[in-house]
Every structure is written in structure tokens, then in C-alpha cells.
Amino acid sequence: MKKNKPISTTDFHASDLFEKWKNLVGKAEYSIEIFTPYLDYTINNLLKNIPDRISATIITSIEGDSLFQRGYQLKSLKEAINNGIIVKNLNELHAKILVVDNEFISLGSQNFTNRGRRNKEAGMISETSFKDSKLIATLNYWNEESKIISPDLVEELLIYLEENEEEISKIKKKFDQSIEKIISNFNQRELENQITDSSYFNSTYRFAQGEVILTRTIPPPNYDYYSFFAQEHNNLCRWIKTTGEKQEEQIELEDYNYYPALNIKTMQMAYLRIHTSRITFMKSTFSISEWDGYEIGKEKYKLDFTFLKSSTKNSNVKVTLSKESIGKATLYYLFNGSTFSLIKTKYNNDSIKQIIEEELLARKEILNAFFKFLLEPAKFTTQWNQPKEIEKFLPDYSYRVGILEYQDLPILIFNKR
């Protein structure tokens, strides 16, 4: 490794550092030290292929806050100890630092966890030598101050967490739900206030006739379902797109295409079939196995996704990826018209969990492409029992309709008049 290379702006990153950590660890000649209060299997993946001649040490913090509902952290420490890695405790540790050969470092906000790989983090990793620096001297002092963690202590803590898992989970769930409710209600009020101002519709798409009002009509003869009709001067298939040069382009939608839509009041989503004068049909459940699946990490998975119909202010999109030989993953998201927030995950085994979290959730470009795939205007056959469903998506009499934009895709947005 080059020594005394000056630090440059290219050494600083606002992205996942895992691959750069692997590269730095691969250059180690005799020692690796990791300081982190939070960790999971990610840290063992980072250290799993190091040669026996290299001494590896994890210095963490065994405190209530760092372990609360984190059995996975203790399991990862147990695995590290079993793999011959030295594991030590340092109270009040909050730094996240990787040190190679007591000389080369990476430091920043990113924890050595899978979630850290998905978060918005910033850090520095450099080939600059920090040998004999005050930083290395301090880290060496921290190492000396830290105490070896006994595998028996780890086992006792694991037993305690497992025995009290249900009670701890209830407390954590109640707290999280209360916080989420406060934030959700506040965001809902803010979003509704913004919708009342036409300047909120700042996407490059808009209806050619300006504001569009849809009103529910009585069922036509011999039918038992409602439709939502636009006013006479409105045409739901005639749009205008403003280009980057501020030029306006007329868009004529193909009749009967489906577009994603969001009810601002309920946060429920659906695909709605657009006709020039009305919206009658909707679709909210999809199976894409017949399209040869969706590829993640060179494997094709059956993809099913659903726009949820209840508790939609908590999560409104459910995605399932499954492959018989690997496993099944279910992801719950809340889409608010501009961003997807991951709310909950379910995996039926650790193999599918690791694949989905490392190959999809931790890779921003791949994840964004996946979201775009879900929301692209769709073409599929309407089932005749679905006109009745629109009353559940749009239960009120009249709505104001606009167009938001997500990754260049139009999203119809409905707000009660």
C-alpha cells in the first residue's frame, strides 16, 4: 500500500463504504481493528476471508442502549468469537473506525451493519499513513482500555434477551407506533395543506386544461358500479410535459392505459385505468411471475406486489420476492408520492434475508430501478369485478386530481374537494 499519500477530496464519500472496507481489509499485512457500537453479520462478512496470520479485533460497547432488542448483535459477536476474532468492550464508544496495520484508516458515521449500508452516511477512507499520529495513539489507548468479552457473558446476555424478547418487543413496538403516529399525522396535515396550493404540483406533467375535478356518478343502466367523470372541458388523456429547456410538449395518452395513483387523505394506492372522460377500473394486486420473474443478483425471483387497503398511513405497498430454492422475502413500504420508506421486512430464512438486503436494499441504484419498475404505467387485463373496488379507493363524492412525478414517472394524486 502506498504510504504518505496526501488526503484528497476523493477520500471522502457520502455512500456505502462496504466495498471500500473490503478492499482496505484485503491489503492488511498483520492487523485489523474495528471500533463500532453497533454491528451485525455485515462485520463477519467483512472479516471472513482474512488470512490466519492477521490479528482481527472488534471493539464494541456492551451497554443496554446498544443491545436493546438487538439479539442479532450478540449473535454476531458470538460468531466472531467462534471464528477466532478478538472481541472487546469499551464503554461509551460511539466512533465507527476501521484500522489496518495500525496505520491506515476508515472513519465516518456508517455502522458495520446492513442498515448502515442503506442509510445516508458519510465517511473517509484513505491510503494516507496515520502512523505515529495522535489519532492512532488515541485508538491504541482505547484498545488498551477495552476489556475482553467472555463468550460466557455473551451467552448469558443472549439467554436474557431471548427470555424477555416478547416483553421487549411490545415496549419497542408501542414506542415506535406512537412516534410513527405523531410523525404520520403531522406529515398528513402538511401534505394536505400543500395540496390546496396549486404550486405544489411542480412536476413536469400537468393536465392540458389545468385543474381536473372528478365527480362520482350513479351507475348506468344494468350496471351496479359507479364511475368518476371529469367535467365536460376536461380530457384525462391530454397532458402537457415541460422539458428541460422549458419547452411544452403535448402528450396524448393511449386510451385505457393504467397509471399509479395516490389518495392523499388515506395514503392508499392503486392503478387506475384512464379514459378521456372517466375513471372506472382499478387494480391493486399483481403477480409478475409470468414475465420470467424479476432479476436480483443474477437470480430471477417471482414478484408479487399489492397496494394495501388498510392501515395505509403506516404502509401502503407490499412486495414479495420468492424463489423456491432460496426462500421468500416480504417488504412493506410507505410511498408518499416522492419517496419509498421501508417500514417492515419478513424473511423465511437467513439466506434470502442476506441476498435481499445486500443485493437489493443496500444498493441505491438497483433499488431505485426496482421502485421505478413497480410504478411504471402498466398494461394488463381488467377483471370485471374490479369497478366496485374503486369506491374503496375513492369513497368520497368529488376529488381534485393532479399529477406528481417520481423518477420521471407520472403519479396521479387525488385530494378530496
Residue pairs with C-beta under 8 A, 6 or more apart in sequence:
1 27
1 104
1 127
2 127
3 103
3 127
3 129
3 131
4 128
4 129
5 126
5 127
5 128
5 129
6 128
7 124
7 126
7 128
11 124
11 125
11 126
11 128
12 122
12 123
12 124
13 20
13 108
13 122
13 123
13 124
13 125
14 120
14 121
14 122
15 121
15 364
16 110
16 117
16 118
16 121
16 362
16 363
16 364
17 106
17 108
17 110
17 121
17 123
17 125
18 42
18 46
18 117
18 362
20 106
20 125
21 46
21 98
21 106
21 125
22 46
24 98
24 100
24 104
24 106
24 125
25 32
25 46
25 47
25 50
25 98
25 100
27 100
27 104
28 50
28 54
28 100
28 101
29 54
29 101
30 53
30 54
30 55
30 101
31 54
31 55
31 56
31 57
31 99
31 100
31 101
31 102
32 47
32 50
32 54
32 55
32 56
32 57
32 98
32 99
32 100
33 56
33 57
33 59
33 97
33 98
33 99
33 102
33 139
33 143
34 43
34 46
34 47
34 56
34 57
34 58
34 59
34 97
34 98
34 99
34 112
35 59
35 60
35 90
35 93
35 95
35 96
35 97
35 98
35 99
35 139
35 142
36 43
36 58
36 59
36 60
36 93
36 95
36 96
36 97
36 111
36 112
37 60
37 61
37 63
37 66
37 93
37 94
37 96
37 111
38 60
38 66
38 70
38 73
38 111
38 112
38 113
38 116
39 58
39 60
39 73
39 76
39 77
39 111
39 112
39 113
40 72
40 73
40 76
40 112
40 113
40 114
40 115
41 72
41 76
41 79
41 114
41 354
42 112
42 113
42 114
42 116
42 117
43 58
43 76
43 80
43 112
43 113
44 76
44 79
44 80
44 83
46 112
47 56
47 80
47 83
47 85
48 83
50 56
52 84
55 86
56 84
56 85
56 86
57 85
57 86
57 87
57 88
57 143
58 77
58 80
58 85
58 86
58 87
58 88
59 88
59 89
59 90
59 93
59 142
59 143
59 146
60 66
60 73
60 77
60 87
60 88
60 89
60 90
60 93
60 149
61 89
61 90
61 91
61 92
61 93
61 94
62 89
62 149
62 153
62 157
63 91
63 92
66 73
67 73
67 74
67 157
67 161
68 168
68 172
69 161
69 168
69 169
69 172
70 161
71 158
71 161
71 162
71 165
74 154
74 157
74 158
74 161
75 158
77 87
77 149
77 154
78 151
78 154
78 155
78 158
80 87
81 87
81 149
81 151
81 154
82 151
86 148
87 148
87 149
87 154
88 143
88 146
88 147
88 148
88 149
89 146
89 147
89 148
89 149
90 142
90 145
90 146
90 147
93 142
95 107
96 107
96 108
96 109
96 110
96 111
96 112
96 123
97 105
97 106
97 107
97 139
98 105
98 106
98 107
98 125
99 105
99 136
99 139
102 131
102 136
102 140
103 129
103 130
103 131
103 136
104 126
104 127
104 128
104 129
104 130
105 124
105 125
105 126
105 130
105 135
105 136
106 123
106 124
106 125
106 126
107 123
107 124
108 121
108 122
108 123
108 124
108 125
109 121
109 122
109 123
110 116
110 117
110 119
110 121
110 122
110 123
114 357
114 358
114 361
114 362
117 357
117 358
117 361
117 362
118 342
118 357
118 361
118 362
130 136
161 168
180 314
184 313
184 314
187 336
188 267
188 313
191 264
191 336
191 337
192 264
192 265
192 415
194 200
195 264
195 400
195 402
195 413
195 415
196 415
198 211
198 402
200 402
201 402
201 403
201 404
201 413
203 403
203 404
203 405
203 410
204 241
204 242
204 243
204 405
205 239
205 240
205 241
205 251
205 403
205 405
205 410
206 239
206 240
206 242
206 402
206 403
207 234
207 235
207 236
207 238
207 239
207 240
207 401
207 402
207 403
208 235
208 238
208 239
208 240
208 250
209 233
209 234
209 235
209 238
211 400
211 402
212 230
212 231
212 234
212 236
212 400
212 401
212 402
213 230
213 231
213 234
213 398
213 399
213 400
213 401
213 417
214 228
214 229
214 230
214 278
214 279
214 394
214 398
214 399
214 401
214 414
215 228
215 229
215 231
215 397
215 398
216 226
216 227
216 228
216 394
216 396
216 397
216 398
217 226
217 227
217 228
217 229
217 278
218 226
219 225
219 226
220 227
223 387
224 388
225 280
225 387
225 388
225 390
225 391
226 387
226 390
226 391
227 278
227 279
227 280
227 387
227 390
228 278
228 279
228 280
228 390
228 394
228 399
229 277
229 278
230 236
230 277
230 278
234 277
235 276
235 277
236 253
236 274
236 275
236 276
236 277
236 278
236 279
237 252
237 253
237 254
237 255
237 274
237 275
237 276
238 250
238 251
238 252
238 253
238 276
239 250
239 251
239 252
239 253
239 403
239 410
240 248
240 249
240 250
240 251
241 248
241 249
241 251
242 248
242 249
243 249
253 274
255 274
255 275
255 276
256 273
256 274
256 275
257 273
257 274
257 377
257 378
257 379
258 271
258 272
258 273
258 274
258 283
258 377
258 378
258 379
258 380
259 271
259 272
259 274
259 377
259 410
259 411
259 412
260 269
260 270
260 271
260 375
260 377
260 409
260 411
260 412
261 269
261 270
261 271
261 272
261 282
261 393
261 411
261 412
261 413
261 414
262 268
262 269
262 335
262 336
262 337
262 404
262 411
262 412
262 413
262 414
263 269
263 393
263 394
263 414
264 337
264 413
264 414
264 415
264 416
265 396
265 415
265 416
266 312
266 313
267 312
267 313
267 316
267 334
267 336
268 307
268 308
268 309
268 312
268 316
268 392
268 393
269 284
269 307
269 308
269 312
269 316
269 317
269 335
270 282
270 283
270 284
270 307
270 389
270 390
270 393
271 282
271 283
271 284
271 307
271 378
272 279
272 281
272 282
272 390
272 393
272 412
273 279
273 280
273 281
273 282
273 283
273 382
279 390
280 387
280 390
281 382
281 386
281 387
281 390
282 386
282 389
282 390
282 393
283 378
283 380
283 382
283 383
283 386
284 306
284 307
284 309
284 389
284 393
285 304
285 305
285 306
285 307
286 304
286 305
286 306
286 378
286 380
287 302
287 303
287 304
288 294
288 302
288 303
288 304
288 305
289 302
289 303
289 304
292 300
293 300
293 301
293 302
293 303
293 323
294 300
294 301
294 303
294 321
294 370
294 373
295 301
296 321
296 355
296 356
296 359
296 360
296 366
297 355
297 358
297 359
297 360
299 323
299 326
299 355
300 323
301 321
301 322
301 323
301 326
302 320
302 321
302 322
302 323
303 319
303 320
303 321
304 319
304 320
304 322
305 317
305 318
305 319
305 320
305 374
306 317
306 318
307 316
307 317
308 315
308 316
308 317
308 318
309 392
313 334
314 334
314 343
315 332
315 333
315 334
315 343
315 344
316 333
316 334
316 335
317 332
317 333
317 334
317 335
317 340
317 374
318 330
318 331
318 332
318 333
319 330
319 331
319 332
319 333
319 374
320 328
320 329
320 330
320 331
321 328
321 329
321 331
321 352
321 356
321 360
322 328
322 329
323 352
326 351
326 352
326 355
327 347
327 348
327 349
327 351
327 352
327 353
328 347
328 348
328 352
329 345
329 346
329 347
329 348
329 352
329 353
329 356
330 345
330 346
330 347
331 342
331 344
331 345
331 356
332 342
332 343
332 344
332 345
333 340
333 341
333 342
333 343
334 340
334 341
334 343
335 341
337 404
337 406
337 411
337 413
338 404
338 406
340 371
342 361
345 353
345 356
347 353
347 356
359 366
360 366
360 367
360 370
361 367
368 407
371 406
371 407
372 406
372 407
372 409
375 406
375 407
375 409
375 411
376 409
377 409
377 410
394 414
396 416
396 417
398 416
398 417
399 414
399 415
399 416
399 417
400 414
400 415
400 416
400 417
401 412
401 413
401 414
401 415
402 412
402 413
402 415
403 410
403 411
403 412
403 413
404 410
404 411
404 413
405 411
